[in-house]
Amino acid sequence: MLAVEVSRHGGPEELVVVERPEPAAAVGQVVVRNRWIGVNYVDLQHRAGQPYPVGLPLIPGTEAAGTVVAAGAGADPGLAGAPVVHFGHLGGVYAELTAVPAEFVVPLAAGVALDAAAAVTMNGTTAYVLTSLASRIGPGDVVVVQAATGATGGAVVQLAAAAGAEVIAITSSAGKAQAAAGLGARHSFARAEVPDPVAAVLSVTGGRGADVVYDAGGRDTFEMSLDMLATRGTLVLYGQSGGPVDPFDPGRLSGITGAGRGAGSLTLRWVAAGHYLASQQDRAAAVAAVLGQVAAGRLSPRIAGRFPLSRASEAHAVLAGRKVLGKILLQA
């Protein structure tokens, strides 16, 4: 079978197309013939070995949609032939076939397009965790979303807006700010045009700030996000695409140290979706909720680009360029 392998950490050129034997379904596994493979920032981090190393050689990837072609002992034999998504596990996904532990596999209802499922599974369920489980967003809440037009950020904007929140989008460009408004953001600010995004957020909230700020940037946006919070607000970190946050004094959250703008009793929370979607039942419920939002028109599977599996290095380069409005998929 065709696969893409990383044998040393580095840039997109380290994604090498190889031929590998077709996997067999071990006990508790199914083999999925991947049709569409989602490309995520974490894949870029695994390839680069930053901010933490992963074992090599590695066939990267964390999600795909396809069809089960074999079920091992202990796995449901009824899955054979079923359309499914699989996500939340590490490795073996940038390939035509993947052997997956059955607990990471969620069957899809008839009529669900595999490309749409691949476009919303990882990012949509992460957004669901962020807005419905880690923080329960509802009417009256003021929410700031950093990187608001990325695959996950855009899903957070849509789900928070659908829940009745006032959403403020922070983007890198005017075009992205316009796109965020189209996703449901009430206010959109481009850092390229607004010299002080914190002041902009305070202006539209009457000086109060936001109840929740969602930030996957890490070091590059951390201080800005913290300063956007209202008293008793929560900064939710769910990634570090800009690098790890530097160590800081927890007293900074008190509002009485003189640092920041004075908002106090702040909460800093790191959210990893996998800690909330720990079982197959959790994953199935999250996928059902997300696809329900898609069916209701409240969440759009925004596919920004499609590449053959053999051009995975090009897909990584495009995603790293930070100009993507939505999800990049590989076709196996």
C-alpha positions as CSV (number, residue, x, y, z in Angstrom):
1,M,0.0,0.0,0.0
2,L,1.0,3.6,-0.4
3,A,1.9,5.5,2.7
4,V,3.7,8.7,3.8
5,E,6.5,8.3,6.3
6,V,8.7,10.5,8.4
7,S,12.2,9.0,9.2
8,R,13.8,12.2,10.6
9,H,12.3,15.4,12.0
10,G,12.3,18.4,9.8
11,G,10.3,20.3,7.2
12,P,7.6,19.2,4.8
13,E,10.3,17.6,2.6
14,E,10.7,14.9,5.3
15,L,7.3,13.5,4.3
16,V,8.4,10.7,2.0
17,V,6.1,8.5,-0.1
18,V,6.8,4.8,0.5
19,E,5.3,1.4,-0.2
20,R,4.4,-0.6,2.9
21,P,2.8,-4.0,3.5
22,E,-1.0,-3.9,4.1
23,P,-1.8,-4.0,7.8
24,A,-3.7,-6.9,9.3
25,A,-6.4,-6.5,12.0
26,A,-4.9,-7.6,15.3
27,V,-7.1,-8.4,18.4
28,G,-9.5,-5.5,19.0
29,Q,-8.6,-3.7,15.8
30,V,-10.3,-3.0,12.5
31,V,-8.6,-2.1,9.2
32,V,-9.9,1.0,7.5
33,R,-9.4,1.8,3.9
34,N,-9.0,5.5,4.2
35,R,-10.7,7.7,1.7
36,W,-10.1,11.2,3.1
37,I,-7.4,12.1,5.7
38,G,-7.5,15.2,7.8
39,V,-4.4,17.4,8.0
40,N,-3.9,19.1,11.4
41,Y,-1.3,21.3,13.0
42,V,-0.4,18.5,15.4
43,D,0.7,16.6,12.3
44,L,3.2,19.4,11.5
45,Q,4.4,19.3,15.1
46,H,5.0,15.5,15.0
47,R,6.8,15.8,11.7
48,A,9.0,18.6,13.0
49,G,9.6,17.0,16.5
50,Q,8.5,20.3,18.1
51,P,7.5,21.2,20.8
52,Y,8.1,17.5,21.8
53,P,9.6,14.6,19.9
54,V,7.8,11.5,18.8
55,G,9.2,8.2,17.9
56,L,10.5,7.6,14.4
57,P,10.0,6.3,11.8
58,L,6.4,7.5,11.9
59,I,3.4,7.4,9.5
60,P,1.7,10.5,10.8
61,G,-1.9,11.5,11.1
62,T,-4.7,11.5,13.7
63,E,-8.0,11.2,11.7
64,A,-9.5,9.9,8.6
65,A,-12.8,8.8,7.1
66,G,-13.2,5.6,5.1
67,T,-14.6,2.1,5.0
68,V,-13.8,-0.9,7.3
69,V,-12.4,-3.8,5.3
70,A,-11.5,-6.2,8.1
71,A,-12.3,-6.7,11.8
72,G,-10.0,-8.6,14.1
73,A,-10.9,-10.8,17.0
74,G,-12.8,-8.9,19.7
75,A,-13.9,-6.2,17.3
76,D,-17.5,-6.0,16.1
77,P,-17.6,-8.1,12.9
78,G,-20.7,-6.0,11.9
79,L,-18.3,-3.1,11.2
80,A,-17.0,-4.8,8.0
81,G,-18.1,-2.7,5.1
82,A,-19.3,0.2,7.2
83,P,-18.4,3.8,6.6
84,V,-16.5,5.2,9.6
85,V,-14.4,7.9,11.0
86,H,-11.4,7.2,13.2
87,F,-9.6,9.8,15.2
88,G,-7.7,10.5,18.4
89,H,-4.9,7.9,18.0
90,L,-1.4,8.6,16.8
91,G,0.2,7.2,13.7
92,G,-0.5,5.1,10.7
93,V,-3.1,7.4,9.2
94,Y,-1.3,8.9,6.2
95,A,-1.8,5.7,4.3
96,E,-4.2,3.9,2.1
97,L,-5.0,1.4,4.9
98,T,-4.8,1.9,8.7
99,A,-5.2,-0.7,11.5
100,V,-7.1,1.1,14.2
101,P,-8.1,0.1,17.7
102,A,-11.8,-0.3,17.5
103,E,-12.4,2.2,20.4
104,F,-11.2,5.0,18.1
105,V,-13.7,4.1,15.3
106,V,-17.1,5.7,15.0
107,P,-19.6,4.4,12.4
108,L,-21.3,6.9,10.2
109,A,-25.0,7.1,9.3
110,A,-26.0,6.4,5.7
111,G,-25.8,9.5,3.6
112,V,-23.0,11.2,5.5
113,A,-20.3,12.2,2.9
114,L,-16.9,10.9,3.8
115,D,-15.1,14.2,2.9
116,A,-17.5,16.2,5.1
117,A,-17.0,13.8,8.0
118,A,-13.3,14.0,7.7
119,A,-13.5,17.8,7.6
120,V,-15.3,18.1,10.9
121,T,-14.4,15.1,13.0
122,M,-11.2,16.2,14.7
123,N,-11.8,20.0,14.6
124,G,-15.6,19.8,15.1
125,T,-15.4,17.5,18.1
126,T,-12.6,19.6,19.6
127,A,-14.8,22.7,19.2
128,Y,-17.7,20.7,20.8
129,V,-15.5,19.9,23.8
130,L,-14.4,23.5,24.1
131,T,-17.9,25.1,23.9
132,S,-20.1,22.4,25.5
133,L,-18.0,20.4,27.9
134,A,-14.9,22.3,29.1
135,S,-16.9,25.6,29.1
136,R,-20.6,25.6,28.6
137,I,-21.2,28.5,26.3
138,G,-24.7,30.0,26.2
139,P,-26.7,33.2,25.7
140,G,-25.1,36.3,27.2
141,D,-21.6,35.0,27.2
142,V,-18.9,37.0,25.5
143,V,-16.4,34.8,23.7
144,V,-13.1,35.7,22.0
145,V,-11.7,33.3,19.4
146,Q,-8.1,33.6,18.4
147,A,-7.2,32.3,14.9
148,A,-10.9,32.4,14.2
149,T,-10.9,31.1,10.6
150,G,-8.7,28.0,11.1
151,A,-10.4,24.6,11.0
152,T,-10.9,24.5,14.8
153,G,-11.2,28.2,15.4
154,G,-13.8,28.5,12.7
155,A,-15.8,25.6,14.3
156,V,-15.6,27.3,17.7
157,V,-17.0,30.5,16.2
158,Q,-19.9,28.7,14.6
159,L,-20.8,26.6,17.7
160,A,-20.4,29.5,20.1
161,A,-22.6,31.7,17.9
162,A,-25.2,28.9,17.5
163,A,-25.3,28.7,21.4
164,G,-26.2,32.3,21.5
165,A,-22.9,33.8,22.6
166,E,-21.5,37.2,21.4
167,V,-18.5,36.1,19.5
168,I,-15.5,38.3,18.9
169,A,-13.1,37.0,16.2
170,I,-9.4,37.8,16.1
171,T,-7.6,37.0,12.8
172,S,-4.4,37.8,11.1
173,S,-5.8,39.6,8.0
174,A,-8.8,41.6,6.8
175,G,-9.9,38.8,4.5
176,K,-10.0,36.4,7.4
177,A,-11.9,38.9,9.6
178,Q,-14.5,39.1,6.9
179,A,-14.7,35.3,6.7
180,A,-15.1,35.1,10.5
181,A,-18.0,37.5,10.3
182,G,-19.6,35.1,7.8
183,L,-19.2,32.3,10.3
184,G,-21.2,34.1,12.9
185,A,-18.8,36.4,14.7
186,R,-20.5,39.7,15.8
187,H,-17.2,41.5,15.8
188,S,-14.1,40.7,13.8
189,F,-10.6,42.3,14.2
190,A,-7.6,41.7,12.0
191,R,-4.3,42.1,13.8
192,A,-2.8,43.5,10.6
193,E,-5.2,46.4,10.8
194,V,-6.0,46.8,14.5
195,P,-2.8,47.8,16.3
196,D,-4.2,46.9,19.7
197,P,-6.7,43.9,19.6
198,V,-7.1,44.1,23.4
199,A,-8.3,47.7,23.2
200,A,-10.7,46.7,20.4
201,V,-12.2,43.9,22.5
202,L,-12.6,46.2,25.5
203,S,-14.2,48.8,23.3
204,V,-17.0,46.5,22.0
205,T,-17.6,45.1,25.5
206,G,-17.9,48.4,27.2
207,G,-14.5,47.9,29.0
208,R,-15.6,44.6,30.6
209,G,-13.7,42.1,28.5
210,A,-14.6,38.5,27.6
211,D,-16.0,35.7,29.7
212,V,-14.0,33.1,27.7
213,V,-11.0,33.4,25.3
214,Y,-10.1,30.4,23.2
215,D,-6.4,30.3,22.2
216,A,-4.5,27.7,20.3
217,G,-1.5,30.0,19.6
218,G,0.3,29.6,22.9
219,R,3.3,31.9,23.3
220,D,2.5,34.3,20.5
221,T,-1.0,35.2,21.8
222,F,-1.0,34.3,25.5
223,E,-0.5,37.7,27.0
224,M,-2.9,39.3,24.6
225,S,-5.6,36.7,25.4
226,L,-5.1,37.1,29.1
227,D,-5.6,40.8,28.9
228,M,-8.9,40.4,27.0
229,L,-10.6,38.6,29.9
230,A,-13.2,40.1,32.2
231,T,-13.0,39.6,35.9
232,R,-13.7,35.9,36.6
233,G,-13.0,35.1,33.0
234,T,-11.4,32.0,31.7
235,L,-8.5,31.6,29.2
236,V,-8.8,28.3,27.5
237,L,-5.6,27.1,25.8
238,Y,-5.9,24.1,23.5
239,G,-2.7,24.3,21.4
240,Q,0.6,26.0,21.1
241,S,1.1,26.6,17.4
242,G,3.2,29.7,18.2
243,G,5.3,27.8,20.7
244,P,5.1,26.9,24.4
245,V,4.0,29.7,26.8
246,D,6.9,31.1,28.9
247,P,6.7,30.4,32.7
248,F,4.7,33.0,34.5
249,D,3.6,34.0,38.0
250,P,0.2,32.5,38.9
251,G,-0.4,35.7,40.9
252,R,-0.9,37.3,37.5
253,L,-4.4,35.8,37.6
254,S,-5.3,37.6,40.8
255,G,-5.6,41.1,39.3
256,I,-3.7,42.6,42.3
257,T,-0.1,42.2,41.3
258,G,0.0,45.2,39.0
259,A,0.6,43.1,35.9
260,G,-2.0,43.2,33.1
261,R,-4.9,45.5,33.1
262,G,-6.4,44.6,36.5
263,A,-9.1,42.0,35.8
264,G,-8.9,39.4,38.6
265,S,-9.9,36.0,39.7
266,L,-9.0,34.7,36.3
267,T,-8.9,31.0,35.4
268,L,-6.3,29.5,33.1
269,R,-7.3,26.1,31.6
270,W,-5.6,23.7,29.2
271,V,-8.0,21.6,27.3
272,A,-7.1,18.5,25.4
273,A,-10.1,17.0,23.7
274,G,-8.8,13.5,24.2
275,H,-9.3,13.8,28.0
276,Y,-13.0,14.5,27.4
277,L,-13.4,12.0,24.7
278,A,-11.8,9.1,26.5
279,S,-14.0,6.3,25.4
280,Q,-15.6,5.1,22.2
281,Q,-19.0,6.1,23.6
282,D,-17.7,9.6,24.3
283,R,-16.3,9.9,20.7
284,A,-19.5,8.6,19.2
285,A,-21.6,11.1,21.2
286,A,-19.4,14.0,20.1
287,V,-19.4,13.0,16.5
288,A,-23.2,12.6,16.6
289,A,-23.5,16.1,18.1
290,V,-21.2,17.7,15.6
291,L,-22.9,16.0,12.6
292,G,-26.2,17.1,14.0
293,Q,-25.0,20.7,13.9
294,V,-23.9,20.2,10.3
295,A,-27.3,18.8,9.4
296,A,-29.0,21.7,11.1
297,G,-26.9,24.2,9.1
298,R,-25.1,25.6,12.2
299,L,-21.7,24.1,11.4
300,S,-20.1,24.1,7.9
301,P,-17.5,21.5,6.8
302,R,-15.2,24.1,5.3
303,I,-12.8,22.2,3.0
304,A,-10.0,24.6,2.1
305,G,-8.0,22.2,-0.1
306,R,-7.7,18.7,-1.3
307,F,-4.4,17.0,-2.1
308,P,-3.5,13.4,-3.2
309,L,-1.8,11.5,-0.4
310,S,1.4,11.5,-2.5
311,R,1.4,15.3,-2.1
312,A,1.3,15.4,1.7
313,S,4.4,17.6,1.8
314,E,2.7,20.2,-0.2
315,A,-0.4,20.1,2.0
316,H,1.8,20.6,5.1
317,A,3.5,23.6,3.4
318,V,0.2,25.2,2.7
319,L,-1.1,24.7,6.2
320,A,2.1,26.1,7.7
321,G,1.6,29.2,5.6
322,R,-1.3,30.2,7.8
323,K,-3.5,31.4,5.0
324,V,-5.9,28.5,5.0
325,L,-9.6,29.2,5.7
326,G,-10.8,25.7,6.8
327,K,-9.7,22.1,6.5
328,I,-7.1,20.5,4.3
329,L,-7.7,16.9,3.3
330,L,-5.6,14.2,1.7
331,Q,-7.2,11.8,-0.7
332,A,-6.0,8.2,-0.3
